[in-house]
Structures are given as structure tokens and as C-alpha cells.
């Protein structure tokens, strides 16, 4: 019997880690060993991406980032196709102490970015990170508040995977991911 763990209608993905754990029919493990624990998907020095690719969508990720950005941190999450390099990438990027919203063009060049001040309420608490992409606009939200907005940008016309990279040896937990 086929066990269907995701609801799709057109380009819709709804993934609840509490219900499905780490499902390797939806997520591709790029590196490390993702695990399911306590109703969450846990990434400890691990990288995953969905098999399904989307474009012009709303992406919501309920993530628990264990510590505020600090020297040596490497975390990237959003829309990115590992096979394309930076082409079309639309992500939250934590490198060292900086959290940045970044949008790349079809050639892999950053066309806009904004550094976001880290709010201590986001530390070690499940927080909703959201990226809204339309034909020429990209908006980044955290916990319901707009933290970056890029208007009249030339976003990629090709679909991108949902990508979550925790390059740190600590536990980034994923509660849910939705895209439509």
C-alpha cells in the first residue's frame, strides 16, 4: 500500500515533520545525516533539498536555530538548486555573525541583498522564516514581520528546490515547511 505523506495540488508542498519525520521521498540528503527527533527533522552538519522544485511561490519554514549568528556559522535556507550553483538563488544566509537576505540572477550574480539584525526572540525558538517570490518582487519575513523587500528585480524564470543547510555542528530543527 502506498503511504502518501505530502499534499500537492499544482505546485503545493506541505511537510509536517511531526507527522512524517525525515521522509527521503521528499528530501534529498546532500550531505551529513539528517534525523527525526521529537517531532522535528534535525540537521547537525547536514544539508537537504526537496526533489520538488518551485518558482514564484510563498515558502514558509518553521525553523529552530539554536544560537544567534556567531563567528564560524554557516547556515543557508530558502530556494536554491544545488546543481545550478548560485543561479537564481533566493535565500536567508547566515555567515559568521551576519544574517542576510540574498537574491541572485540567472547568471548566479547577487542582484540585491540586505543584512538583517538578529532578534534574540529567534534564538533557540521555533520561528517562521518566509520568502515570497513573484515575477519581479521578493519579500523576506521572519516571525510575520517583513525584514527585507526587493522590488523590480529580475528573478530567475526556472524552478528552484527548497534547500536547508546547517553547516554547523549543532542542531537546527525543522518543524514544518510549506510552499505554494
N, CA, C and O of each residue as an XYZ file, in Angstrom:
720
protein
N       0.840     -1.178      0.000
C       0.000      0.000      0.000
C       0.885      1.242      0.000
O       1.871      1.306      0.735
N       0.537      2.220     -0.816
C       1.283      3.460     -0.921
C       0.891      4.395      0.215
O      -0.292      4.647      0.440
N       1.889      4.907      0.928
C       1.660      5.852      2.014
C       1.974      7.248      1.499
O       3.138      7.566      1.256
N       0.966      8.081      1.330
C       1.154      9.425      0.803
C       1.338     10.387      1.960
O       0.451     10.535      2.800
N       2.503     11.050      2.005
C       2.857     11.914      3.117
C       2.852     13.388      2.785
O       3.177     14.205      3.646
N       2.502     13.750      1.596
C       2.542     15.162      1.214
C       1.315     15.466      0.361
O       0.868     14.643     -0.438
N       0.787     16.668      0.554
C      -0.357     17.082     -0.245
C       0.147     17.991     -1.347
O       0.837     18.973     -1.075
N      -0.188     17.675     -2.586
C       0.229     18.509     -3.707
C      -0.959     18.753     -4.616
O      -1.689     17.832     -4.981
N      -1.129     19.988     -4.963
C      -2.106     20.375     -5.967
C      -1.421     21.443     -6.794
O      -1.286     22.581     -6.346
N      -0.989     21.092     -7.990
C      -0.163     22.017     -8.738
C       1.196     22.085     -8.068
O       1.857     21.062     -7.894
N       1.612     23.270     -7.698
C       2.905     23.463     -7.044
C       2.706     23.743     -5.562
O       3.038     24.829     -5.088
N       2.173     22.788     -4.836
C       1.958     22.940     -3.402
C       2.715     21.834     -2.683
O       2.654     20.670     -3.078
N       3.424     22.202     -1.632
C       4.096     21.226     -0.806
C       3.803     21.579      0.641
O       3.972     22.726      1.053
N       3.371     20.610      1.399
C       3.127     20.803      2.824
C       3.780     19.650      3.566
O       3.413     18.489      3.383
N       4.753     19.984      4.405
C       5.550     18.967      5.082
C       5.557     19.251      6.578
O       6.068     20.282      7.017
N       4.996     18.346      7.352
C       4.947     18.472      8.807
C       5.829     17.383      9.400
O       5.501     16.198      9.337
N       6.948     17.797      9.974
C       7.924     16.828     10.489
C       7.352     15.976     11.611
O       7.774     14.833     11.791
N       6.407     16.503     12.365
C       5.805     15.737     13.459
C       5.038     14.533     12.901
O       5.012     13.470     13.520
N       4.427     14.700     11.754
C       3.663     13.608     11.139
C       4.540     12.648     10.348
O       4.293     11.442     10.355
N       5.567     13.168      9.663
C       6.278     12.352      8.696
C       7.735     12.088      9.020
O       8.380     11.301      8.327
N       8.276     12.722     10.054
C       9.695     12.513     10.345
C      10.547     12.966      9.179
O      10.175     13.901      8.468
N      11.671     12.328      8.971
C      12.506     12.653      7.813
C      12.120     11.713      6.687
O      12.395     10.515      6.751
N      11.490     12.247      5.665
C      10.974     11.450      4.561
C      11.891     11.613      3.352
O      11.908     12.670      2.720
N      12.645     10.575      3.032
C      13.591     10.682      1.921
C      12.938     10.529      0.549
O      13.640     10.487     -0.462
N      11.623     10.446      0.496
C      10.951     10.531     -0.800
C      10.653     11.990     -1.148
O      10.331     12.302     -2.294
N      10.757     12.872     -0.170
C      10.548     14.306     -0.388
C      11.874     15.052     -0.319
O      12.137     15.940     -1.129
N      12.707     14.688      0.652
C      14.002     15.344      0.873
C      15.135     14.504      0.318
O      15.163     13.286      0.495
N      16.063     15.155     -0.349
C      17.295     14.529     -0.795
C      18.400     14.946      0.172
O      18.616     16.139      0.386
N      19.093     13.986      0.751
C      20.218     14.290      1.627
C      21.428     14.611      0.761
O      21.901     13.759      0.009
N      21.926     15.831      0.866
C      23.085     16.256      0.088
C      24.362     15.941      0.851
O      25.349     15.496      0.265
N      24.342     16.175      2.166
C      25.484     15.803      2.986
C      25.038     15.627      4.431
O      23.981     16.118      4.829
N      25.844     14.930      5.204
C      25.518     14.697      6.608
C      24.457     13.614      6.771
O      24.152     12.867      5.842
N      23.903     13.553      7.989
C      22.893     12.548      8.307
C      21.718     13.211      9.013
O      21.707     13.303     10.241
N      20.718     13.678      8.245
C      19.529     14.244      8.882
C      18.824     13.177      9.713
O      18.903     11.988      9.403
N      18.144     13.600     10.758
C      17.425     12.649     11.596
C      16.072     13.232     11.996
O      15.820     14.429     11.854
N      15.220     12.360     12.496
C      13.930     12.779     13.040
C      13.985     12.560     14.542
O      14.297     11.466     15.013
N      13.680     13.611     15.286
C      13.702     13.507     16.740
C      12.713     14.494     17.343
O      12.684     15.663     16.957
N      11.915     14.034     18.277
C      10.980     14.910     18.967
C       9.999     15.618     18.059
O       9.606     16.748     18.347
N       9.596     14.992     16.979
C       8.648     15.608     16.056
C       9.271     16.662     15.154
O       8.555     17.472     14.567
N      10.575     16.664     15.038
C      11.305     17.618     14.191
C      12.275     16.862     13.307
O      12.683     15.745     13.625
N      12.641     17.482     12.191
C      13.769     16.999     11.406
C      14.977     17.764     11.910
O      14.949     18.992     11.995
N      16.027     17.051     12.240
C      17.219     17.670     12.823
C      18.382     17.605     11.839
O      18.707     16.550     11.295
N      18.999     18.769     11.626
C      20.202     18.852     10.813
C      21.360     19.254     11.715
O      21.345     20.323     12.325
N      22.349     18.400     11.789
C      23.581     18.680     12.521
C      24.702     18.460     11.523
O      25.034     17.321     11.193
N      25.290     19.559     11.038
C      26.286     19.479      9.966
C      25.718     18.675      8.796
O      26.346     17.732      8.313
N      24.517     19.064      8.346
C      23.827     18.343      7.274
C      23.139     19.328      6.330
O      22.830     20.461      6.699
N      22.909     18.864      5.103
C      22.278     19.669      4.058
C      21.219     18.817      3.363
O      21.478     17.671      2.995
N      20.014     19.390      3.185
C      18.941     18.689      2.473
C      18.291     19.630      1.465
O      18.374     20.852      1.594
N      17.640     19.041      0.455
C      16.871     19.804     -0.525
C      15.703     18.937     -0.977
O      15.799     17.710     -1.000
N      14.607     19.582     -1.332
C      13.462     18.827     -1.840
C      13.744     18.362     -3.259
O      14.509     18.982     -3.998
N      13.105     17.251     -3.619
C      13.143     16.830     -5.013
C      12.284     17.761     -5.851
O      12.622     18.063     -6.996
N      11.175     18.218     -5.284
C      10.261     19.109     -5.986
C      10.877     20.502     -6.083
O      11.460     21.001     -5.120
N      10.742     21.118     -7.244
C      11.228     22.478     -7.457
C      10.043     23.389     -7.749
O       9.053     22.970     -8.349
N      10.159     24.641     -7.315
C       9.068     25.609     -7.430
C       9.597     26.932     -7.974
O      10.799     27.194     -7.930
N       8.705     27.751     -8.477
C       9.049     29.132     -8.845
C       7.867     30.022     -8.527
O       6.722     29.571     -8.490
N       8.157     31.293     -8.298
C       7.115     32.272     -7.963
C       6.167     31.696     -6.922
O       5.018     31.368     -7.221
N       6.660     31.579     -5.709
C       5.890     30.917     -4.666
C       6.019     31.646     -3.334
O       6.779     32.605     -3.193
N       5.263     31.167     -2.379
C       5.415     31.558     -0.989
C       5.994     30.346     -0.278
O       5.412     29.261     -0.306
N       7.145     30.537      0.359
C       7.819     29.467      1.083
C       7.849     29.821      2.557
O       8.327     30.891      2.934
N       7.338     28.922      3.397
C       7.374     29.102      4.846
C       8.140     27.938      5.461
O       7.898     26.777      5.134
N       9.075     28.269      6.361
C       9.880     27.266      7.045
C       9.857     27.557      8.542
O      10.283     28.628      8.976
N       9.360     26.609      9.327
C       9.387     26.742     10.785
C      10.686     26.118     11.270
O      10.816     24.895     11.320
N      11.656     26.972     11.631
C      12.997     26.514     11.989
C      13.343     26.941     13.408
O      12.947     28.011     13.871
N      14.085     26.085     14.077
C      14.639     26.403     15.386
C      16.153     26.478     15.218
O      16.832     25.459     15.096
N      16.666     27.704     15.216
C      18.100     27.923     15.093
C      18.636     28.061     16.510
O      18.224     28.965     17.236
N      19.559     27.170     16.924
C      19.906     27.046     18.341
C      20.649     28.229     18.961
O      20.560     28.455     20.168
N      21.382     28.982     18.139
C      22.156     30.110     18.674
C      22.085     31.285     17.708
O      21.857     31.107     16.511
N      22.283     32.483     18.237
C      22.376     33.669     17.390
C      23.599     33.527     16.488
O      24.554     32.840     16.851
N      23.584     34.164     15.321
C      24.742     34.079     14.427
C      26.036     34.467     15.153
O      26.108     35.477     15.852
N      27.031     33.637     14.958
C      28.316     33.831     15.628
C      29.447     33.456     14.679
O      29.207     32.808     13.661
N      30.650     33.846     14.992
C      31.803     33.560     14.137
C      31.860     32.072     13.792
O      31.737     31.213     14.665
N      32.047     31.788     12.521
C      32.140     30.407     12.060
C      30.824     29.800     11.597
O      30.820     28.706     11.032
N      29.705     30.488     11.823
C      28.405     29.946     11.412
C      28.281     29.875      9.894
O      28.746     30.756      9.170
N      27.639     28.800      9.435
C      27.299     28.634      8.023
C      25.926     27.971      7.975
O      25.796     26.770      8.213
N      24.909     28.764      7.664
C      23.544     28.252      7.500
C      22.921     28.978      6.306
O      23.048     30.195      6.175
N      22.257     28.229      5.452
C      21.591     28.809      4.292
C      20.264     28.087      4.126
O      20.224     26.857      4.163
N      19.169     28.835      3.943
C      17.875     28.195      3.737
C      16.986     29.071      2.879
O      16.944     30.293      3.022
N      16.268     28.396      1.972
C      15.387     29.109      1.048
C      15.239     28.335     -0.241
O      15.068     27.116     -0.229
N      15.305     29.044     -1.355
C      15.121     28.461     -2.683
C      16.466     28.441     -3.408
O      17.072     29.482     -3.661
N      16.910     27.234     -3.731
C      18.244     27.067     -4.308
C      18.330     25.688     -4.934
O      17.880     24.701     -4.352
N      18.907     25.628     -6.118
C      19.119     24.342     -6.776
C      20.609     24.027     -6.758
O      21.383     24.685     -7.453
N      21.027     23.033     -5.976
C      22.459     22.715     -5.864
C      23.132     22.463     -7.213
O      24.318     22.758     -7.364
N      22.415     21.931     -8.184
C      23.028     21.651     -9.485
C      23.285     22.919    -10.295
O      24.074     22.899    -11.239
N      22.623     24.026     -9.933
C      22.778     25.270    -10.687
C      23.757     26.250    -10.047
O      23.961     27.346    -10.568
N      24.359     25.872     -8.933
C      25.218     26.828     -8.234
C      24.369     27.971     -7.698
O      23.280     27.735     -7.174
N      24.839     29.183     -7.816
C      24.091     30.327     -7.287
C      23.027     30.863     -8.240
O      22.351     31.836     -7.908
N      22.864     30.267     -9.389
C      21.914     30.769    -10.378
C      20.487     30.768     -9.812
O      19.950     29.719     -9.459
N      19.886     31.960     -9.732
C      18.503     32.102     -9.302
C      18.274     32.013     -7.804
O      17.140     32.181     -7.357
N      19.285     31.762     -7.027
C      19.194     31.519     -5.579
C      18.476     32.671     -4.854
O      18.753     33.845     -5.103
N      17.543     32.307     -3.947
C      16.807     33.276     -3.125
C      16.797     32.706     -1.716
O      16.049     31.772     -1.428
N      17.634     33.269     -0.822
C      17.869     32.609      0.463
C      18.084     33.578      1.623
O      18.435     34.746      1.453
N      17.851     33.019      2.817
C      18.394     33.584      4.037
C      19.783     32.966      4.180
O      19.938     31.754      4.038
N      20.783     33.781      4.457
C      22.152     33.311      4.559
C      22.733     33.776      5.890
O      22.771     34.974      6.171
N      23.181     32.832      6.705
C      23.898     33.172      7.934
C      25.350     32.757      7.725
O      25.670     31.571      7.650
N      26.204     33.741      7.634
C      27.638     33.506      7.526
C      28.309     34.312      8.629
O      28.189     35.536      8.686
N      29.012     33.612      9.493
C      29.611     34.228     10.677
C      28.514     34.931     11.486
O      27.528     34.291     11.852
N      28.658     36.199     11.765
C      27.708     36.906     12.635
C      26.585     37.593     11.866
O      25.747     38.260     12.473
N      26.550     37.442     10.542
C      25.586     38.173      9.714
C      24.464     37.283      9.186
O      24.711     36.205      8.646
N      23.229     37.753      9.353
C      22.056     37.168      8.697
C      21.721     38.088      7.537
O      21.501     39.284      7.727
N      21.682     37.524      6.328
C      21.465     38.323      5.130
C      20.387     37.696      4.257
O      20.343     36.476      4.093
N      19.524     38.531      3.698
C      18.578     38.098      2.668
C      19.265     38.349      1.331
O      19.760     39.449      1.086
N      19.299     37.330      0.457
C      20.026     37.461     -0.803
C      19.184     36.981     -1.978
O      18.466     35.986     -1.886
N      19.289     37.711     -3.081
C      18.625     37.345     -4.328
C      19.683     37.363     -5.432
O      20.403     38.347     -5.605
N      19.763     36.257     -6.171
C      20.726     36.124     -7.262
C      19.983     36.102     -8.598
O      18.816     35.714     -8.656
N      20.662     36.519     -9.675
C      20.049     36.475    -11.001
C      20.308     35.120    -11.662
O      20.885     34.220    -11.052
N      19.875     34.990    -12.910
C      20.013     33.717    -13.618
C      21.462     33.355    -13.935
O      21.750     32.218    -14.310
N      22.377     34.320    -13.785
C      23.800     34.048    -14.016
C      24.547     33.743    -12.722
O      25.746     33.468    -12.749
N      23.842     33.789    -11.582
C      24.468     33.491    -10.308
C      25.131     34.683     -9.635
O      25.960     34.514     -8.741
N      24.768     35.886    -10.060
C      25.324     37.112     -9.501
C      24.312     37.700     -8.503
O      23.119     37.765     -8.799
N      24.785     38.124     -7.329
C      23.888     38.750     -6.353
C      23.336     40.033     -6.961
O      24.095     40.924     -7.340
N      22.006     40.122     -7.052
C      21.414     41.351     -7.585
C      20.903     42.255     -6.469
O      20.712     43.454     -6.674
N      20.685     41.688     -5.305
C      20.313     42.512     -4.160
C      20.494     41.699     -2.888
O      20.344     40.477     -2.889
N      20.818     42.396     -1.801
C      20.953     41.736     -0.513
C      20.735     42.762      0.586
O      20.891     43.965      0.377
N      20.372     42.267      1.752
C      20.169     43.141      2.908
C      20.551     42.382      4.164
O      20.111     41.253      4.377
N      21.374     43.010      4.994
C      21.723     42.431      6.282
C      20.567     42.676      7.238
O      20.015     43.775      7.289
N      20.204     41.644      7.996
C      19.071     41.688      8.913
C      19.594     41.608     10.336
O      20.404     40.738     10.657
N      19.135     42.511     11.188
C      19.510     42.456     12.604
C      18.853     41.248     13.255
O      17.645     41.048     13.130
N      19.650     40.444     13.951
C      19.141     39.253     14.625
C      18.348     39.663     15.866
O      18.809     40.488     16.655
N      17.173     39.097     16.036
C      16.333     39.336     17.209
C      16.514     38.158     18.164
O      16.377     37.007     17.752
N      16.814     38.423     19.405
C      17.065     37.338     20.371
C      15.852     36.424     20.537
O      16.001     35.286     20.983
N      14.648     36.901     20.186
C      13.453     36.044     20.247
C      13.530     34.874     19.269
O      12.825     33.880     19.439
N      14.377     34.984     18.250
C      14.514     33.929     17.248
C      15.493     32.845     17.682
O      15.567     31.796     17.042
N      16.239     33.074     18.746
C      17.268     32.137     19.187
C      16.655     30.990     19.978
O      15.931     31.209     20.949
N      16.952     29.766     19.554
C      16.503     28.544     20.250
C      14.994     28.497     20.422
O      14.490     27.976     21.417
N      14.268     29.047     19.439
C      12.803     29.016     19.445
C      12.329     28.762     18.018
O      12.881     29.324     17.072
N      11.321     27.928     17.859
C      10.812     27.703     16.509
C      10.266     29.019     15.973
O       9.395     29.643     16.581
N      10.790     29.427     14.828
C      10.487     30.728     14.235
C      10.119     30.529     12.778
O      10.722     29.711     12.083
N       9.124     31.280     12.316
C       8.680     31.177     10.931
C       9.513     32.092     10.043
O       9.482     33.314     10.194
N      10.264     31.489      9.108
C      11.023     32.214      8.095
C      10.253     32.067      6.790
O       9.880     30.958      6.408
N      10.013     33.186      6.102
C       9.167     33.163      4.909
C       9.826     33.940      3.780
O      10.418     34.998      3.992
N       9.707     33.385      2.564
C      10.166     34.061      1.349
C       8.986     34.083      0.382
O       8.401     33.044      0.077
N       8.645     35.273     -0.092
C       7.549     35.448     -1.040
C       8.158     35.931     -2.350
O       8.781     36.992     -2.398
N       7.975     35.145     -3.419
C       8.574     35.458     -4.712
C       7.477     35.606     -5.757
O       6.643     34.716     -5.928
N       7.485     36.749     -6.461
C       6.602     36.933     -7.610
C       7.491     37.231     -8.821
O       8.716     37.159     -8.723
N       6.893     37.556     -9.936
C       7.667     37.766    -11.170
C       8.811     38.758    -11.011
O       9.884     38.546    -11.577
N       8.608     39.848    -10.248
C       9.644     40.885    -10.154
C       9.862     41.403     -8.734
O      10.512     42.429     -8.539
N       9.323     40.699     -7.750
C       9.452     41.154     -6.370
C       9.765     39.978     -5.461
O       9.293     38.861     -5.672
N      10.582     40.258     -4.435
C      10.915     39.243     -3.443
C      10.806     39.894     -2.067
O      11.321     40.989     -1.839
N      10.127     39.202     -1.157
C       9.979     39.693      0.207
C      10.425     38.598      1.173
O      10.090     37.426      1.001
N      11.179     38.995      2.183
C      11.637     38.094      3.233
C      10.962     38.497      4.533
O      10.939     39.675      4.890
N      10.406     37.505      5.248
C       9.737     37.765      6.515
C      10.266     36.817      7.579
O      10.621     35.673      7.296
N      10.314     37.316      8.811
C      10.652     36.467      9.952
C       9.634     36.740     11.041
O       9.393     37.891     11.405
N       9.039     35.677     11.560
C       8.026     35.770     12.622
C       6.921     36.750     12.237
O       6.411     37.479     13.088
N       6.555     36.766     10.966
C       5.456     37.594     10.482
C       5.837     39.008     10.099
O       5.031     39.708      9.487
N       7.043     39.456     10.439
C       7.465     40.819     10.102
C       8.340     40.845      8.868
O       9.187     39.971      8.680
N       8.137     41.850      8.023
C       8.956     41.995      6.817
C      10.338     42.482      7.234
O      10.467     43.508      7.900
N      11.371     41.741      6.839
C      12.750     42.103      7.187
C      13.560     42.553      5.966
O      14.609     43.178      6.119
N      13.085     42.243      4.768
C      13.748     42.685      3.536
C      12.739     42.617      2.400
O      11.910     41.709      2.332
N      12.831     43.593      1.517
C      11.940     43.626      0.364
C      12.730     44.151     -0.824
O      13.388     45.189     -0.742
N      12.655     43.417     -1.931
C      13.349     43.808     -3.149
C      12.314     43.916     -4.258
O      11.737     42.913     -4.677
N      12.084     45.121     -4.727
C      11.089     45.373     -5.767
C      11.775     45.576     -7.108
O      12.895     46.081     -7.186
N      11.082     45.173     -8.153
C      11.550     45.334     -9.516
C      12.924     44.698     -9.734
O      13.827     45.317    -10.297
N      13.063     43.451     -9.276
C      14.281     42.686     -9.523
C      13.980     41.601    -10.554
O      12.846     41.132    -10.655
N      14.968     41.217    -11.294
C      14.810     40.194    -12.332
C      15.086     38.822    -11.720
O      16.218     38.339    -11.739
N      14.020     38.191    -11.169
C      14.199     36.873    -10.560
C      14.270     35.806    -11.638
O      13.780     35.993    -12.751
N      14.885     34.691    -11.292
C      15.053     33.591    -12.241
C      13.702     33.065    -12.715
O      12.720     33.073    -11.973
N      13.674     32.623    -13.930
C      12.441     32.084    -14.522
C      12.347     30.573    -14.381
O      11.350     29.974    -14.785
N      13.375     29.950    -13.812
C      13.359     28.497    -13.675
C      13.047     28.118    -12.226
O      13.283     28.906    -11.310
N      12.518     26.912    -12.023
C      12.167     26.475    -10.664
C      13.395     26.146     -9.828
O      14.442     25.759    -10.347
N      13.235     26.313     -8.505
C      14.304     26.060     -7.545
C      13.802     25.123     -6.450
O      12.608     25.075     -6.154
N      14.722     24.391     -5.865
C      14.388     23.459     -4.788
C      14.331     24.201     -3.457
O      14.929     25.267     -3.305
N      13.611     23.633     -2.500
C      13.664     24.120     -1.131
C      14.924     23.515     -0.529
O      15.128     22.303     -0.588
N      15.761     24.357      0.045
C      17.118     23.971      0.443
C      17.363     24.427      1.870
O      17.083     25.575      2.213
N      17.886     23.534      2.705
C      18.226     23.883      4.088
C      19.598     23.295      4.399
O      19.808     22.085      4.323
N      20.532     24.191      4.754
C      21.911     23.819      5.023
C      22.277     24.290      6.426
O      22.263     25.488      6.706
N      22.603     23.352      7.300
C      23.188     23.689      8.586
C      24.624     23.196      8.556
O      24.888     22.020      8.808
N      25.552     24.092      8.247
C      26.956     23.725      8.171
C      27.624     23.639      9.535
O      28.820     23.364      9.628
N      26.861     23.872     10.585
C      27.407     23.872     11.940
C      27.218     22.511     12.599
O      26.327     21.746     12.229
N      28.056     22.225     13.566
C      27.911     21.002     14.362
C      27.045     21.296     15.576
O      27.478     21.150     16.719
N      25.824     21.709     15.308
C      24.802     21.906     16.337
C      23.469     21.508     15.716
O      23.432     21.106     14.553
N      22.387     21.610     16.456
C      21.106     21.091     15.992
C      20.169     22.179     15.501
O      19.598     22.927     16.294
N      20.015     22.260     14.181
C      18.982     23.097     13.574
C      17.784     22.185     13.374
O      17.890     21.171     12.684
N      16.640     22.530     13.971
C      15.444     21.700     13.886
C      14.412     22.321     12.947
O      14.187     23.531     12.954
N      13.795     21.462     12.143
C      12.766     21.876     11.184
C      11.433     21.323     11.673
O      11.265     20.110     11.795
N      10.482     22.221     11.953
C       9.165     21.790     12.398
C       8.216     21.542     11.249
O       7.461     20.570     11.258
N       8.252     22.425     10.247
C       7.352     22.295      9.094
C       7.885     23.143      7.948
O       8.617     24.111      8.152
N       7.496     22.752      6.732
C       7.818     23.514      5.532
C       6.579     23.504      4.655
O       5.987     22.454      4.406
N       6.191     24.693      4.186
C       5.047     24.806      3.267
C       5.429     25.705      2.107
O       6.133     26.699      2.288
N       4.974     25.362      0.935
C       5.214     26.189     -0.241
C       4.002     26.102     -1.160
O       3.441     25.026     -1.366
N       3.617     27.214     -1.691
C       2.531     27.265     -2.658
C       2.684     28.455     -3.565
O       1.856     28.666     -4.452
